[in-house]
Amino acid sequence: MRVTTFFGITLSLAIGIGGLTLPVTQAVQLRDGTVYFVQPPKLVNATTTYKDVNVWGGTYYFTINLPENAGESLQKVTIAQREGTENIRYHLNDTRAFVGTSDRKESRLTLGPVTDERETRTVTVNFSPPVTPGQTVTIALRPVSNPSFSGVYLLGVTAFPVGEKSHGQFLGFGRFQFYSNRSNWWFP
């Protein structure tokens, strides 16, 4: 393994020898100790099981791909509500995560603490152990119920690498559109 520093940024690279390809383990760490992904994860999909307002028993799925060349394992993900009339509340103890997608669930992942910061409308999901690069993982959040008010709800997803001082990479928004079931009623 070779460690190189450029302008206070440390890169650790595994080097192939001859025709043998060794796993690439890269890391980016600033002089102040901040750790970054070399190649950030991607938000692949965000979906909900129910799109009607006031529905109980739904699940919000957030699928993230952590590329082989991420350089660091995935320690935690935050999901922050940025838009929507009503603050969504969750059953934090029912939060699950697994390798795969919402329709192709593979092995279940072990979670550390799952917390909710009500003031910032942010849920934090910690992985224990962290997710290694080269995997697609899905987080399943269980709302108490879908919002009472129809409209668009934007949930921002940010991924953090392993490290005491890690830099979160914003991956994008999960966009959920909830519909009022009353809009389909006709009164003669």
URKAJO-V669604 format. One record per pair of residues at least 12 apart in sequence whose ideal C-beta (glycine too) atoms are under 8 Angstrom apart, sorted by the first residue. I is the first residue (numbers start at 1). J is the second residue. Records with the same first field share a line. If there is no record, write none. Layout:
# URKAJO-V669604
I=J + J
This chain:
# URKAJO-V669604
1=13 + 14 + 15 + 25
2=15
8=30 + 31
9=28 + 29 + 30 + 31
10=27 + 28 + 29 + 30 + 31
11=26 + 27 + 28 + 38
12=25 + 26 + 27
13=25 + 26
14=26
24=68 + 69
25=71
26=38 + 69 + 71
27=71 + 72
28=71
29=163
32=165
33=163 + 164 + 165
34=163 + 165 + 166 + 167
35=72 + 161 + 162 + 163 + 165 + 166 + 167
36=71 + 72 + 161 + 166 + 167 + 169
37=70 + 71 + 72 + 159 + 161 + 169
38=69 + 70 + 71 + 72
39=67 + 69 + 70 + 71
40=70 + 159 + 169 + 171
41=64 + 65 + 66 + 67 + 70 + 74 + 159 + 169 + 171
42=64 + 65 + 67 + 171
43=62 + 63 + 64 + 157 + 171 + 172 + 173 + 174
44=63 + 64 + 65 + 101 + 136
45=61 + 62 + 63 + 101 + 102
46=60 + 61 + 62 + 63 + 155 + 157 + 173 + 174 + 175 + 176
47=60 + 61 + 102
48=60 + 61 + 146 + 176
49=61
50=146
51=146 + 176 + 177 + 178 + 179
52=146 + 178 + 179 + 180 + 181
53=146 + 147 + 148 + 149 + 150 + 178 + 179 + 180 + 181
54=145 + 146 + 147 + 148
55=145 + 146
56=144 + 145
58=142 + 143 + 145 + 146
59=140 + 141 + 142
60=140 + 141 + 142 + 143 + 155 + 174 + 176
61=101 + 102 + 138 + 139 + 140 + 141
62=77 + 79 + 138 + 139 + 141 + 155 + 157 + 174
63=101 + 102 + 136 + 137 + 138
64=77 + 136 + 137 + 138 + 139 + 157 + 159 + 171
65=135 + 136
66=131 + 132 + 133 + 134 + 135 + 136 + 137 + 159
67=133 + 134
68=133 + 134
69=133
70=133 + 134 + 161
71=133 + 161
72=133 + 161 + 162 + 163 + 166
73=129 + 130 + 131 + 132 + 133 + 161 + 162
74=127 + 130 + 131 + 137 + 159 + 160 + 161 + 162
75=126 + 127 + 130 + 160 + 161 + 162 + 163 + 166
76=112 + 124 + 125 + 126 + 127 + 159 + 160
77=124 + 125 + 139 + 157 + 158 + 159 + 160
78=122 + 123 + 124 + 125 + 156 + 157 + 158 + 160 + 168
79=122 + 123 + 125 + 139 + 141 + 155 + 156 + 157 + 174
80=120 + 121 + 122 + 123 + 155 + 156 + 158
81=121 + 122 + 153 + 154 + 155 + 156
82=121 + 154 + 155 + 156 + 173
83=152 + 153 + 154
84=147 + 149 + 151 + 152 + 153 + 154
85=147 + 149 + 151
86=147 + 148 + 149
87=118 + 121
88=121 + 143 + 147 + 153
89=116 + 143 + 144
90=116 + 123 + 141 + 142 + 143 + 144
91=142 + 143 + 144
92=114 + 115 + 116 + 123
93=114
94=142
95=111 + 114 + 123 + 125 + 139 + 140 + 141 + 142
96=108 + 111 + 139 + 140
97=109 + 111 + 125 + 127 + 137 + 138 + 139 + 140
98=137 + 138 + 140
99=135 + 136 + 137
100=136 + 137 + 138
101=136 + 138
102=138 + 140
105=138
109=127 + 131 + 137
110=127 + 128 + 129
111=125 + 126 + 127 + 128
112=126 + 127 + 128
113=126
114=126
123=141
125=139
130=162
146=178
147=178
149=178
150=178 + 179 + 180 + 183
151=177 + 178
152=175 + 176 + 177
153=175 + 176 + 177 + 178
154=173 + 174 + 175 + 176
155=173 + 174 + 175 + 176
156=170 + 172 + 173 + 174
157=170 + 171 + 172 + 173 + 174
158=170 + 171
159=171
